[in-house]
Every structure is written in C-alpha cells, then in structure tokens.
Amino acid sequence: QVQLVESGGGLVQAGGSLRLSCVASGPYAMGWFRQAPGKEREFVAVINWSGTNTDYADSVKGRFTISRDPAKNTVYLQMNSLKPEDTAVYYCAARLRFTQVLNRGPDEYDSWGQGTQVTVSS
C-alpha cells in the first residue's frame, strides 16, 4: 500500500477546464477512475511507470490528458472541454506490481486515493 493524495477538483462550467493532481511515493503505473452517483466506478486514463505510454476511455479521448512529473512523484489529469456528464468523484490509483500492460480494470490497482469531486454545470 502507498499513500496517494489527490487535489484539484471543483465546480466548473461546461466547456471549462480543470487539472487534477495525485502525489504518489514511487514510479508506479497510475490510473484515474471516476464514479458518478448510482453508477459503477469507471476507467478514465492510465499512464505507465515511465510516462511513455498512455491509454484513455473513449468518452474522454481528445479532451483529457494524463501525464506525470517524476521529479515531483505527481500524476496529472488535465481535463478540457468538460461536459456535465463528466461530473463524478475522481480517484487516482496505483498499481504496485510491475507490468508492461496498461490496465483498465479497477481490480488491477492496489492503492487508491481518497477521491476528489468534479462538478460540471450546464
């Protein structure tokens, strides 16, 4: 288990932008997930341990960008052109077991942040 600390959520109008941050204690493969009320947690984006490979859910592709700063042990999720359907609690997650595969399933991750609320008004 590692501690993950998220920040950056908030309220924004449709079409606006937010950047989420997640500080981890090591160079793990990191994912972002989200969960809206009454819905299951869903995959948003993932980045490998070196930052050289990423994957996105179709619903956010072209609007969201995942990146990492190794010097700060921080992973970012830049969210542009936000839509009301992006409203959810966003979680970062770390996969502690090394893999070359970019995993989309929540069960593939070992540690989770506390979540940060993102609300997009229409």
A tleap script that builds the chain and sets N, CA, C and O, in Angstrom:
source leaprc.protein.ff14SB
mol = sequence {
  NGLN VAL GLN LEU VAL GLU SER GLY GLY GLY
  LEU VAL GLN ALA GLY GLY SER LEU ARG LEU
  SER CYS VAL ALA SER GLY PRO TYR ALA MET
  GLY TRP PHE ARG GLN ALA PRO GLY LYS GLU
  ARG GLU PHE VAL ALA VAL ILE ASN TRP SER
  GLY THR ASN THR ASP TYR ALA ASP SER VAL
  LYS GLY ARG PHE THR ILE SER ARG ASP PRO
  ALA LYS ASN THR VAL TYR LEU GLN MET ASN
  SER LEU LYS PRO GLU ASP THR ALA VAL TYR
  TYR CYS ALA ALA ARG LEU ARG PHE THR GLN
  VAL LEU ASN ARG GLY PRO ASP GLU TYR ASP
  SER TRP GLY GLN GLY THR GLN VAL THR VAL
  SER CSER
}
set mol.1.N position { 0.829 -1.184 0.000 }
set mol.1.CA position { 0.000 0.000 0.000 }
set mol.1.C position { 0.874 1.249 0.000 }
set mol.1.O position { 1.883 1.318 0.702 }
set mol.2.N position { 0.478 2.213 -0.783 }
set mol.2.CA position { 1.142 3.506 -0.778 }
set mol.2.C position { 0.070 4.575 -0.598 }
set mol.2.O position { -1.098 4.377 -0.933 }
set mol.3.N position { 0.494 5.693 -0.069 }
set mol.3.CA position { -0.453 6.784 0.132 }
set mol.3.C position { -0.538 7.627 -1.128 }
set mol.3.O position { 0.479 8.009 -1.707 }
set mol.4.N position { -1.747 7.907 -1.538 }
set mol.4.CA position { -1.997 8.750 -2.696 }
set mol.4.C position { -2.790 9.965 -2.242 }
set mol.4.O position { -3.800 9.827 -1.552 }
set mol.5.N position { -2.345 11.140 -2.621 }
set mol.5.CA position { -3.005 12.380 -2.221 }
set mol.5.C position { -3.440 13.129 -3.464 }
set mol.5.O position { -2.614 13.545 -4.277 }
set mol.6.N position { -4.762 13.298 -3.604 }
set mol.6.CA position { -5.322 13.967 -4.766 }
set mol.6.C position { -5.690 15.408 -4.443 }
set mol.6.O position { -5.941 15.770 -3.293 }
set mol.7.N position { -5.713 16.213 -5.495 }
set mol.7.CA position { -6.185 17.585 -5.359 }
set mol.7.C position { -6.616 18.092 -6.725 }
set mol.7.O position { -6.305 17.488 -7.752 }
set mol.8.N position { -7.342 19.216 -6.726 }
set mol.8.CA position { -7.659 19.872 -7.979 }
set mol.8.C position { -9.098 19.818 -8.424 }
set mol.8.O position { -9.446 20.433 -9.432 }
set mol.9.N position { -9.949 19.106 -7.710 }
set mol.9.CA position { -11.346 19.064 -8.111 }
set mol.9.C position { -12.039 20.386 -7.849 }
set mol.9.O position { -11.468 21.298 -7.252 }
set mol.10.N position { -13.298 20.477 -8.310 }
set mol.10.CA position { -14.054 21.696 -8.078 }
set mol.10.C position { -15.258 21.786 -8.970 }
set mol.10.O position { -15.667 20.811 -9.601 }
set mol.11.N position { -15.824 22.981 -9.013 }
set mol.11.CA position { -17.005 23.264 -9.824 }
set mol.11.C position { -16.586 24.100 -11.025 }
set mol.11.O position { -15.881 25.099 -10.880 }
set mol.12.N position { -17.020 23.691 -12.204 }
set mol.12.CA position { -16.652 24.398 -13.425 }
set mol.12.C position { -17.841 24.362 -14.385 }
set mol.12.O position { -18.658 23.442 -14.341 }
set mol.13.N position { -17.927 25.352 -15.232 }
set mol.13.CA position { -18.989 25.370 -16.233 }
set mol.13.C position { -18.627 24.462 -17.408 }
set mol.13.O position { -17.454 24.197 -17.670 }
set mol.14.N position { -19.636 24.005 -18.091 }
set mol.14.CA position { -19.407 23.184 -19.280 }
set mol.14.C position { -18.498 23.931 -20.255 }
set mol.14.O position { -18.654 25.130 -20.483 }
set mol.15.N position { -17.551 23.195 -20.821 }
set mol.15.CA position { -16.570 23.792 -21.716 }
set mol.15.C position { -15.306 24.241 -21.022 }
set mol.15.O position { -14.318 24.572 -21.677 }
set mol.16.N position { -15.327 24.255 -19.698 }
set mol.16.CA position { -14.176 24.699 -18.926 }
set mol.16.C position { -13.147 23.595 -18.730 }
set mol.16.O position { -13.258 22.500 -19.282 }
set mol.17.N position { -12.136 23.925 -17.918 }
set mol.17.CA position { -11.013 23.012 -17.701 }
set mol.17.C position { -10.696 22.902 -16.218 }
set mol.17.O position { -10.932 23.827 -15.441 }
set mol.18.N position { -10.158 21.756 -15.849 }
set mol.18.CA position { -9.618 21.524 -14.518 }
set mol.18.C position { -8.400 20.624 -14.653 }
set mol.18.O position { -8.286 19.854 -15.607 }
set mol.19.N position { -7.492 20.730 -13.692 }
set mol.19.CA position { -6.364 19.817 -13.643 }
set mol.19.C position { -6.319 19.148 -12.279 }
set mol.19.O position { -6.231 19.806 -11.243 }
set mol.20.N position { -6.382 17.826 -12.308 }
set mol.20.CA position { -6.274 17.039 -11.094 }
set mol.20.C position { -4.825 16.601 -10.895 }
set mol.20.O position { -4.103 16.343 -11.859 }
set mol.21.N position { -4.415 16.521 -9.641 }
set mol.21.CA position { -3.073 16.065 -9.307 }
set mol.21.C position { -3.159 14.915 -8.318 }
set mol.21.O position { -4.079 14.839 -7.503 }
set mol.22.N position { -2.188 14.027 -8.407 }
set mol.22.CA position { -2.121 12.894 -7.485 }
set mol.22.C position { -0.653 12.657 -7.158 }
set mol.22.O position { 0.150 12.358 -8.042 }
set mol.23.N position { -0.311 12.793 -5.888 }
set mol.23.CA position { 1.056 12.579 -5.447 }
set mol.23.C position { 1.195 11.159 -4.914 }
set mol.23.O position { 0.458 10.730 -4.026 }
set mol.24.N position { 2.160 10.445 -5.482 }
set mol.24.CA position { 2.440 9.076 -5.052 }
set mol.24.C position { 3.886 9.000 -4.572 }
set mol.24.O position { 4.684 9.904 -4.820 }
set mol.25.N position { 4.209 7.912 -3.885 }
set mol.25.CA position { 5.541 7.812 -3.284 }
set mol.25.C position { 6.526 7.064 -4.159 }
set mol.25.O position { 7.647 6.797 -3.726 }
set mol.26.N position { 6.135 6.712 -5.398 }
set mol.26.CA position { 7.056 5.977 -6.254 }
set mol.26.C position { 6.609 5.965 -7.699 }
set mol.26.O position { 5.517 6.442 -8.009 }
set mol.27.N position { 7.421 5.433 -8.586 }
set mol.27.CA position { 7.124 5.423 -10.037 }
set mol.27.C position { 6.258 4.238 -10.445 }
set mol.27.O position { 6.728 3.334 -11.135 }
set mol.28.N position { 5.011 4.238 -10.028 }
set mol.28.CA position { 4.097 3.145 -10.355 }
set mol.28.C position { 3.276 3.485 -11.592 }
set mol.28.O position { 3.157 4.651 -11.971 }
set mol.29.N position { 2.715 2.459 -12.213 }
set mol.29.CA position { 1.686 2.710 -13.215 }
set mol.29.C position { 0.488 3.308 -12.479 }
set mol.29.O position { 0.061 2.791 -11.446 }
set mol.30.N position { -0.044 4.393 -13.016 }
set mol.30.CA position { -1.090 5.146 -12.319 }
set mol.30.C position { -2.316 5.283 -13.206 }
set mol.30.O position { -2.210 5.521 -14.409 }
set mol.31.N position { -3.462 5.130 -12.599 }
set mol.31.CA position { -4.708 5.286 -13.328 }
set mol.31.C position { -5.610 6.318 -12.680 }
set mol.31.O position { -5.517 6.589 -11.483 }
set mol.32.N position { -6.483 6.885 -13.496 }
set mol.32.CA position { -7.565 7.729 -12.996 }
set mol.32.C position { -8.883 7.029 -13.291 }
set mol.32.O position { -9.104 6.517 -14.389 }
set mol.33.N position { -9.736 7.020 -12.302 }
set mol.33.CA position { -11.073 6.461 -12.430 }
set mol.33.C position { -12.072 7.496 -11.938 }
set mol.33.O position { -11.699 8.468 -11.281 }
set mol.34.N position { -13.343 7.283 -12.259 }
set mol.34.CA position { -14.365 8.170 -11.744 }
set mol.34.C position { -15.632 7.387 -11.421 }
set mol.34.O position { -15.896 6.322 -11.979 }
set mol.35.N position { -16.401 7.954 -10.502 }
set mol.35.CA position { -17.645 7.309 -10.108 }
set mol.35.C position { -18.713 8.368 -9.896 }
set mol.35.O position { -18.593 9.237 -9.033 }
set mol.36.N position { -19.759 8.273 -10.705 }
set mol.36.CA position { -20.900 9.168 -10.571 }
set mol.36.C position { -21.938 8.515 -9.663 }
set mol.36.O position { -21.935 7.294 -9.508 }
set mol.37.N position { -22.824 9.307 -9.062 }
set mol.37.CA position { -23.839 8.744 -8.163 }
set mol.37.C position { -24.674 7.681 -8.858 }
set mol.37.O position { -25.187 7.900 -9.955 }
set mol.38.N position { -24.806 6.532 -8.214 }
set mol.38.CA position { -25.611 5.457 -8.753 }
set mol.38.C position { -24.959 4.652 -9.865 }
set mol.38.O position { -25.586 3.768 -10.449 }
set mol.39.N position { -23.703 4.959 -10.158 }
set mol.39.CA position { -23.005 4.246 -11.234 }
set mol.39.C position { -21.768 3.559 -10.689 }
set mol.39.O position { -21.277 3.882 -9.608 }
set mol.40.N position { -21.277 2.603 -11.465 }
set mol.40.CA position { -20.060 1.907 -11.080 }
set mol.40.C position { -18.837 2.768 -11.383 }
set mol.40.O position { -18.877 3.668 -12.222 }
set mol.41.N position { -17.757 2.468 -10.681 }
set mol.41.CA position { -16.502 3.160 -10.945 }
set mol.41.C position { -16.032 2.797 -12.343 }
set mol.41.O position { -16.042 1.625 -12.721 }
set mol.42.N position { -15.620 3.799 -13.113 }
set mol.42.CA position { -15.211 3.549 -14.483 }
set mol.42.C position { -13.814 4.102 -14.760 }
set mol.42.O position { -13.374 5.087 -14.167 }
set mol.43.N position { -13.154 3.438 -15.668 }
set mol.43.CA position { -11.813 3.815 -16.086 }
set mol.43.C position { -11.847 5.133 -16.853 }
set mol.43.O position { -12.755 5.379 -17.647 }
set mol.44.N position { -10.843 5.977 -16.604 }
set mol.44.CA position { -10.707 7.234 -17.326 }
set mol.44.C position { -9.410 7.254 -18.140 }
set mol.44.O position { -9.436 7.462 -19.353 }
set mol.45.N position { -8.281 7.035 -17.467 }
set mol.45.CA position { -6.987 7.108 -18.144 }
set mol.45.C position { -5.947 6.375 -17.315 }
set mol.45.O position { -6.117 6.163 -16.114 }
set mol.46.N position { -4.865 5.992 -17.985 }
set mol.46.CA position { -3.764 5.308 -17.311 }
set mol.46.C position { -2.457 5.728 -17.958 }
set mol.46.O position { -2.407 6.026 -19.152 }
set mol.47.N position { -1.399 5.748 -17.159 }
set mol.47.CA position { -0.062 6.055 -17.649 }
set mol.47.C position { 0.904 5.051 -17.057 }
set mol.47.O position { 0.780 4.673 -15.893 }
set mol.48.N position { 1.866 4.621 -17.853 }
set mol.48.CA position { 2.800 3.625 -17.345 }
set mol.48.C position { 3.833 4.272 -16.420 }
set mol.48.O position { 3.860 5.493 -16.265 }
set mol.49.N position { 4.675 3.449 -15.812 }
set mol.49.CA position { 5.565 3.937 -14.764 }
set mol.49.C position { 6.555 4.973 -15.289 }
set mol.49.O position { 6.971 5.860 -14.544 }
set mol.50.N position { 6.935 4.870 -16.559 }
set mol.50.CA position { 7.936 5.784 -17.117 }
set mol.50.C position { 7.316 7.000 -17.784 }
set mol.50.O position { 8.019 7.939 -18.157 }
set mol.51.N position { 5.995 6.980 -17.933 }
set mol.51.CA position { 5.338 8.108 -18.582 }
set mol.51.C position { 5.383 8.070 -20.093 }
set mol.51.O position { 5.041 9.058 -20.743 }
set mol.52.N position { 5.794 6.960 -20.668 }
set mol.52.CA position { 5.961 6.881 -22.110 }
set mol.52.C position { 4.752 6.308 -22.834 }
set mol.52.O position { 4.696 6.329 -24.064 }
set mol.53.N position { 3.790 5.799 -22.083 }
set mol.53.CA position { 2.640 5.163 -22.705 }
set mol.53.C position { 1.372 5.492 -21.924 }
set mol.53.O position { 1.363 5.469 -20.693 }
set mol.54.N position { 0.313 5.794 -22.650 }
set mol.54.CA position { -0.958 6.162 -22.021 }
set mol.54.C position { -2.125 5.482 -22.738 }
set mol.54.O position { -2.000 5.001 -23.864 }
set mol.55.N position { -3.252 5.462 -22.050 }
set mol.55.CA position { -4.480 4.922 -22.631 }
set mol.55.C position { -5.652 5.699 -22.037 }
set mol.55.O position { -5.596 6.143 -20.890 }
set mol.56.N position { -6.712 5.859 -22.829 }
set mol.56.CA position { -7.858 6.660 -22.401 }
set mol.56.C position { -9.169 5.944 -22.713 }
set mol.56.O position { -9.266 5.177 -23.670 }
set mol.57.N position { -10.164 6.212 -21.889 }
set mol.57.CA position { -11.520 5.791 -22.225 }
set mol.57.C position { -11.988 6.590 -23.442 }
set mol.57.O position { -11.602 7.744 -23.627 }
set mol.58.N position { -12.815 5.968 -24.258 }
set mol.58.CA position { -13.310 6.636 -25.459 }
set mol.58.C position { -14.046 7.928 -25.118 }
set mol.58.O position { -14.006 8.890 -25.884 }
set mol.59.N position { -14.714 7.947 -23.975 }
set mol.59.CA position { -15.526 9.098 -23.601 }
set mol.59.C position { -14.702 10.341 -23.297 }
set mol.59.O position { -15.244 11.446 -23.306 }
set mol.60.N position { -13.410 10.194 -23.030 }
set mol.60.CA position { -12.579 11.345 -22.687 }
set mol.60.C position { -11.447 11.568 -23.685 }
set mol.60.O position { -10.739 12.571 -23.604 }
set mol.61.N position { -11.275 10.658 -24.608 }
set mol.61.CA position { -10.173 10.756 -25.569 }
set mol.61.C position { -10.276 12.052 -26.361 }
set mol.61.O position { -11.333 12.398 -26.888 }
set mol.62.N position { -9.151 12.761 -26.434 }
set mol.62.CA position { -9.132 14.037 -27.143 }
set mol.62.C position { -9.453 15.231 -26.260 }
set mol.62.O position { -9.226 16.376 -26.652 }
set mol.63.N position { -9.983 14.967 -25.061 }
set mol.63.CA position { -10.317 16.062 -24.138 }
set mol.63.C position { -9.453 16.018 -22.879 }
set mol.63.O position { -9.107 17.065 -22.334 }
set mol.64.N position { -9.107 14.837 -22.420 }
set mol.64.CA position { -8.311 14.662 -21.203 }
set mol.64.C position { -6.901 14.222 -21.567 }
set mol.64.O position { -6.693 13.525 -22.560 }
set mol.65.N position { -5.933 14.638 -20.752 }
set mol.65.CA position { -4.547 14.239 -20.933 }
set mol.65.C position { -3.960 13.827 -19.587 }
set mol.65.O position { -4.016 14.580 -18.614 }
set mol.66.N position { -3.403 12.632 -19.545 }
set mol.66.CA position { -2.717 12.158 -18.345 }
set mol.66.C position { -1.217 12.325 -18.554 }
set mol.66.O position { -0.698 12.054 -19.637 }
set mol.67.N position { -0.529 12.772 -17.513 }
set mol.67.CA position { 0.912 12.963 -17.601 }
set mol.67.C position { 1.499 12.780 -16.208 }
set mol.67.O position { 0.775 12.679 -15.218 }
set mol.68.N position { 2.828 12.738 -16.154 }
set mol.68.CA position { 3.464 12.605 -14.850 }
set mol.68.C position { 4.757 13.401 -14.803 }
set mol.68.O position { 5.429 13.586 -15.818 }
set mol.69.N position { 5.092 13.866 -13.612 }
set mol.69.CA position { 6.344 14.563 -13.346 }
set mol.69.C position { 7.128 13.706 -12.362 }
set mol.69.O position { 6.831 13.721 -11.167 }
set mol.70.N position { 8.114 12.966 -12.831 }
set mol.70.CA position { 8.844 12.061 -11.931 }
set mol.70.C position { 9.547 12.792 -10.797 }
set mol.70.O position { 9.673 12.257 -9.695 }
set mol.71.N position { 10.000 14.001 -11.060 }
set mol.71.CA position { 10.722 14.742 -10.019 }
set mol.71.C position { 9.821 15.066 -8.836 }
set mol.71.O position { 10.288 15.204 -7.705 }
set mol.72.N position { 8.529 15.186 -9.105 }
set mol.72.CA position { 7.564 15.509 -8.056 }
set mol.72.C position { 6.725 14.311 -7.643 }
set mol.72.O position { 5.846 14.432 -6.789 }
set mol.73.N position { 6.990 13.148 -8.247 }
set mol.73.CA position { 6.173 11.957 -7.970 }
set mol.73.C position { 4.685 12.256 -8.116 }
set mol.73.O position { 3.863 11.784 -7.330 }
set mol.74.N position { 4.356 13.036 -9.120 }
set mol.74.CA position { 2.977 13.502 -9.295 }
set mol.74.C position { 2.454 13.106 -10.668 }
set mol.74.O position { 3.155 13.202 -11.676 }
set mol.75.N position { 1.214 12.662 -10.679 }
set mol.75.CA position { 0.498 12.358 -11.915 }
set mol.75.C position { -0.627 13.372 -12.060 }
set mol.75.O position { -1.301 13.712 -11.087 }
set mol.76.N position { -0.821 13.845 -13.271 }
set mol.76.CA position { -1.828 14.867 -13.541 }
set mol.76.C position { -2.892 14.330 -14.488 }
set mol.76.O position { -2.640 13.442 -15.301 }
set mol.77.N position { -4.078 14.891 -14.359 }
set mol.77.CA position { -5.132 14.657 -15.331 }
set mol.77.C position { -5.659 16.023 -15.747 }
set mol.77.O position { -6.421 16.658 -15.018 }
set mol.78.N position { -5.242 16.464 -16.929 }
set mol.78.CA position { -5.731 17.722 -17.474 }
set mol.78.C position { -7.046 17.445 -18.189 }
set mol.78.O position { -7.108 16.630 -19.110 }
set mol.79.N position { -8.097 18.135 -17.751 }
set mol.79.CA position { -9.419 17.904 -18.305 }
set mol.79.C position { -9.906 19.170 -18.992 }
set mol.79.O position { -10.130 20.191 -18.342 }
set mol.80.N position { -10.068 19.102 -20.292 }
set mol.80.CA position { -10.548 20.230 -21.092 }
set mol.80.C position { -11.908 19.911 -21.690 }
set mol.80.O position { -12.333 18.756 -21.730 }
set mol.81.N position { -12.575 20.944 -22.150 }
set mol.81.CA position { -13.897 20.796 -22.788 }
set mol.81.C position { -14.819 19.935 -21.933 }
set mol.81.O position { -15.456 19.004 -22.425 }
set mol.82.N position { -14.876 20.256 -20.666 }
set mol.82.CA position { -15.653 19.440 -19.732 }
set mol.82.C position { -17.138 19.502 -20.050 }
set mol.82.O position { -17.666 20.519 -20.499 }
set mol.83.N position { -17.790 18.370 -19.797 }
set mol.83.CA position { -19.214 18.222 -20.050 }
set mol.83.C position { -19.924 17.867 -18.735 }
set mol.83.O position { -19.298 17.335 -17.818 }
set mol.84.N position { -21.203 18.154 -18.645 }
set mol.84.CA position { -21.932 17.775 -17.415 }
set mol.84.C position { -21.812 16.284 -17.093 }
set mol.84.O position { -21.805 15.904 -15.922 }
set mol.85.N position { -21.719 15.448 -18.109 }
set mol.85.CA position { -21.597 14.004 -17.866 }
set mol.85.C position { -20.234 13.601 -17.312 }
set mol.85.O position { -20.031 12.440 -16.956 }
set mol.86.N position { -19.302 14.545 -17.235 }
set mol.86.CA position { -18.015 14.278 -16.579 }
set mol.86.C position { -18.110 14.434 -15.066 }
set mol.86.O position { -17.156 14.124 -14.352 }
set mol.87.N position { -19.237 14.905 -14.574 }
set mol.87.CA position { -19.420 15.089 -13.138 }
set mol.87.C position { -19.312 13.748 -12.414 }
set mol.87.O position { -20.020 12.793 -12.733 }
set mol.88.N position { -18.416 13.699 -11.437 }
set mol.88.CA position { -18.173 12.457 -10.696 }
set mol.88.C position { -17.125 12.728 -9.623 }
set mol.88.O position { -16.510 13.794 -9.582 }
set mol.89.N position { -16.941 11.738 -8.760 }
set mol.89.CA position { -15.772 11.737 -7.878 }
set mol.89.C position { -14.651 11.041 -8.645 }
set mol.89.O position { -14.820 9.931 -9.149 }
set mol.90.N position { -13.529 11.700 -8.720 }
set mol.90.CA position { -12.381 11.178 -9.457 }
set mol.90.C position { -11.359 10.612 -8.471 }
set mol.90.O position { -11.029 11.235 -7.461 }
set mol.91.N position { -10.872 9.421 -8.791 }
set mol.91.CA position { -9.901 8.731 -7.953 }
set mol.91.C position { -8.635 8.432 -8.745 }
set mol.91.O position { -8.701 8.046 -9.912 }
set mol.92.N position { -7.491 8.611 -8.109 }
set mol.92.CA position { -6.273 8.083 -8.697 }
set mol.92.C position { -5.951 6.762 -8.018 }
set mol.92.O position { -6.319 6.526 -6.868 }
set mol.93.N position { -5.256 5.909 -8.754 }
set mol.93.CA position { -4.937 4.585 -8.255 }
set mol.93.C position { -3.552 4.192 -8.726 }
set mol.93.O position { -3.113 4.595 -9.804 }
set mol.94.N position { -2.867 3.404 -7.916 }
set mol.94.CA position { -1.518 2.947 -8.229 }
set mol.94.C position { -1.494 1.427 -8.332 }
set mol.94.O position { -2.076 0.712 -7.516 }
set mol.95.N position { -0.807 0.968 -9.355 }
set mol.95.CA position { -0.572 -0.465 -9.477 }
set mol.95.C position { 0.855 -0.713 -9.013 }
set mol.95.O position { 1.800 -0.263 -9.660 }
set mol.96.N position { 1.024 -1.413 -7.918 }
set mol.96.CA position { 2.334 -1.614 -7.321 }
set mol.96.C position { 3.096 -2.749 -7.989 }
set mol.96.O position { 4.326 -2.793 -7.939 }
set mol.97.N position { 2.366 -3.665 -8.612 }
set mol.97.CA position { 3.014 -4.792 -9.293 }
set mol.97.C position { 3.411 -4.351 -10.690 }
set mol.97.O position { 2.593 -3.806 -11.431 }
set mol.98.N position { 4.675 -4.587 -11.051 }
set mol.98.CA position { 5.161 -4.126 -12.341 }
set mol.98.C position { 4.443 -4.841 -13.473 }
set mol.98.O position { 4.196 -6.045 -13.409 }
set mol.99.N position { 4.109 -4.076 -14.517 }
set mol.99.CA position { 3.507 -4.656 -15.709 }
set mol.99.C position { 3.809 -3.764 -16.888 }
set mol.99.O position { 3.982 -2.553 -16.746 }
set mol.100.N position { 3.872 -4.379 -18.059 }
set mol.100.CA position { 4.036 -3.612 -19.295 }
set mol.100.C position { 2.669 -3.254 -19.884 }
set mol.100.O position { 2.566 -2.471 -20.828 }
set mol.101.N position { 1.629 -3.847 -19.304 }
set mol.101.CA position { 0.280 -3.670 -19.830 }
set mol.101.C position { -0.376 -2.454 -19.171 }
set mol.101.O position { -0.203 -2.226 -17.974 }
set mol.102.N position { -1.110 -1.693 -19.935 }
set mol.102.CA position { -1.882 -0.580 -19.390 }
set mol.102.C position { -3.256 -1.117 -18.995 }
set mol.102.O position { -4.085 -1.426 -19.850 }
set mol.103.N position { -3.482 -1.222 -17.691 }
set mol.103.CA position { -4.676 -1.874 -17.181 }
set mol.103.C position { -5.837 -0.905 -17.024 }
set mol.103.O position { -5.666 0.217 -16.546 }
set mol.104.N position { -7.015 -1.348 -17.430 }
set mol.104.CA position { -8.229 -0.542 -17.295 }
set mol.104.C position { -9.114 -1.004 -16.146 }
set mol.104.O position { -10.000 -0.264 -15.719 }
set mol.105.N position { -8.895 -2.195 -15.644 }
set mol.105.CA position { -9.775 -2.718 -14.612 }
set mol.105.C position { -9.399 -2.232 -13.225 }
set mol.105.O position { -8.224 -2.271 -12.861 }
set mol.106.N position { -10.378 -1.769 -12.432 }
set mol.106.CA position { -10.080 -1.313 -11.069 }
set mol.106.C position { -9.390 -2.381 -10.219 }
set mol.106.O position { -8.583 -2.044 -9.353 }
set mol.107.N position { -9.686 -3.641 -10.446 }
set mol.107.CA position { -9.104 -4.709 -9.647 }
set mol.107.C position { -7.601 -4.866 -9.880 }
set mol.107.O position { -6.921 -5.541 -9.106 }
set mol.108.N position { -7.084 -4.251 -10.933 }
set mol.108.CA position { -5.657 -4.338 -11.232 }
set mol.108.C position { -4.833 -3.353 -10.416 }
set mol.108.O position { -3.606 -3.351 -10.508 }
set mol.109.N position { -5.484 -2.523 -9.627 }
set mol.109.CA position { -4.791 -1.485 -8.871 }
set mol.109.C position { -4.821 -1.788 -7.386 }
set mol.109.O position { -5.783 -2.359 -6.872 }
set mol.110.N position { -3.757 -1.397 -6.705 }
set mol.110.CA position { -3.540 -1.822 -5.320 }
set mol.110.C position { -3.807 -0.729 -4.294 }
set mol.110.O position { -4.198 -1.029 -3.166 }
set mol.111.N position { -3.607 0.509 -4.656 }
set mol.111.CA position { -3.813 1.606 -3.719 }
set mol.111.C position { -4.644 2.684 -4.385 }
set mol.111.O position { -4.527 2.930 -5.585 }
set mol.112.N position { -5.493 3.330 -3.577 }
set mol.112.CA position { -6.420 4.331 -4.102 }
set mol.112.C position { -6.343 5.610 -3.277 }
set mol.112.O position { -6.106 5.583 -2.069 }
set mol.113.N position { -6.549 6.725 -3.963 }
set mol.113.CA position { -6.670 7.995 -3.268 }
set mol.113.C position { -8.048 8.152 -2.663 }
set mol.113.O position { -8.912 7.289 -2.815 }
set mol.114.N position { -8.241 9.268 -1.974 }
set mol.114.CA position { -9.494 9.489 -1.260 }
set mol.114.C position { -10.606 10.001 -2.164 }
set mol.114.O position { -11.775 9.997 -1.778 }
set mol.115.N position { -10.249 10.439 -3.355 }
set mol.115.CA position { -11.232 10.943 -4.303 }
set mol.115.C position { -11.374 12.453 -4.215 }
set mol.115.O position { -11.224 13.047 -3.147 }
set mol.116.N position { -11.662 13.056 -5.347 }
set mol.116.CA position { -11.900 14.493 -5.409 }
set mol.116.C position { -13.107 14.750 -6.318 }
set mol.116.O position { -13.217 14.174 -7.400 }
set mol.117.N position { -13.998 15.617 -5.864 }
set mol.117.CA position { -15.244 15.859 -6.585 }
set mol.117.C position { -15.023 16.809 -7.744 }
set mol.117.O position { -14.408 17.864 -7.588 }
set mol.118.N position { -15.527 16.431 -8.906 }
set mol.118.CA position { -15.562 17.301 -10.071 }
set mol.118.C position { -17.025 17.475 -10.461 }
set mol.118.O position { -17.733 16.500 -10.712 }
set mol.119.N position { -17.466 18.724 -10.508 }
set mol.119.CA position { -18.838 19.022 -10.875 }
set mol.119.C position { -18.837 19.985 -12.048 }
set mol.119.O position { -18.239 21.060 -11.980 }
set mol.120.N position { -19.508 19.596 -13.124 }
set mol.120.CA position { -19.580 20.410 -14.334 }
set mol.120.C position { -21.025 20.861 -14.516 }
set mol.120.O position { -21.924 20.039 -14.694 }
set mol.121.N position { -21.234 22.152 -14.470 }
set mol.121.CA position { -22.588 22.696 -14.610 }
set mol.121.C position { -22.879 23.020 -16.071 }
set mol.121.O position { -21.984 23.381 -16.835 }
set mol.122.N position { -24.133 22.886 -16.436 }
set mol.122.CA position { -24.519 23.131 -17.827 }
set mol.122.C position { -24.916 24.579 -18.044 }
set mol.122.O position { -25.270 24.962 -19.160 }
savepdb mol mol.pdb
quit
